[in-house]
Amino acid sequence: MTPATRDALLADLLRITWVTMKGAQSHFATGTDRARRYAAGFSPLLGFADPARPAFDDLLPLCAPGEHFYTDGWSGAAPPGWQVDVEATMFKMVWEGGTPADDAAPDAVRLGPPHVDEAVALAALARPGPFGPRTIELGEYWGIVDDGRLVAMAGERMTAAPLREISGVCTHPGHQGRGLAKRLMLKLVARQLARGERPFLHVMRDNAGARGLYERMGFRVWAESVVRVVSRA
């Protein structure tokens, strides 16, 4: 990869929510030329054309009181009508490993409408990050089913070609330690690489265990950014 190519990818990665909602997934989002959000039912994310001067006013008519949203890369004071509920930092990690040799999860099930309730329940239990009942429409989602119950899943969320996010990675607490999530992630990595995409993901700074796993798999930290949960005041 040339330095110019890496710089271009990093520029999109730092504004991935906006680039996604304004581009490839614009039909899943609503808003203006300055600010957008995923439609209700998808992951509750906000994106801004200029994160240094986010146009929160544009979103007031589109966000109901009591809704909580995640923002990425914005660290200014809360604008009138909004409040910051949580603030942390996260790493943006990009795949720099090779191509997995085999399908790591041949037993995985492609998730679709019949699995929505189970996927939402698993996400609520395992807390992989913002997840809604329509999130699995954003890309491929794969799961491991044990004794008729969904016990692990991983899928795709945001995209800005060739970048493709791996998200919603989680395992039921009673089934951890078996490498289920890792196998699902490697399956997605292989499928994305075959499509000419470059996998990336987000991991919270304080989740050292997950970060270490992702590094051993082949992901590398490209950036760190502020992540906030906000709501209408």
KACOR-V725636 format. One record per backbone hydrogen bond with DSSP energy under -1.0 kcal/mol. CO is the residue of the C=O (numbers start at 1). NH is the residue of the N-H. If there is no record, write none. Layout:
BEGIN
<<CO:NH> <CO:NH>>
END
This chain:
BEGIN
<<2:6> <3:7> <4:8> <5:9> <6:10> <7:11> <8:12> <9:13> <10:14> <13:16> <15:19> <16:20> <17:21> <18:22> <19:23> <20:25> <23:26> <25:28> <26:29> <28:39> <30:37> <34:49> <35:32> <36:47> <37:30> <39:42> <41:134> <43:45> <44:70> <45:38> <47:36> <50:53> <54:56> <56:59> <59:62> <64:67> <69:230> <70:46> <71:228> <79:82> <81:233> <83:231> <86:229> <88:227> <89:205> <90:225> <91:203> <92:222> <92:223> <93:201> <94:220> <105:108> <109:143> <112:115> <113:116> <115:119> <116:120> <117:121> <118:122> <119:123> <120:124> <121:125> <122:126> <123:127> <132:135> <134:137> <135:138> <140:156> <141:111> <142:154> <143:109> <144:151> <144:152> <146:149> <149:146> <151:172> <152:144> <153:170> <154:142> <155:167> <158:165> <160:163> <162:198> <163:160> <164:200> <165:157> <167:155> <170:153> <172:175> <179:183> <180:184> <181:185> <182:186> <183:187> <184:188> <185:189> <186:190> <187:191> <188:192> <189:193> <190:194> <192:197> <193:196> <198:164> <199:95> <200:166> <201:93> <203:91> <204:207> <206:208> <207:211> <208:212> <209:213> <210:214> <211:215> <212:216> <213:217> <214:218> <214:219> <218:96> <220:94> <223:92> <225:90> <226:73> <227:88> <228:71> <229:85> <229:86> <230:69> <231:83>>
END
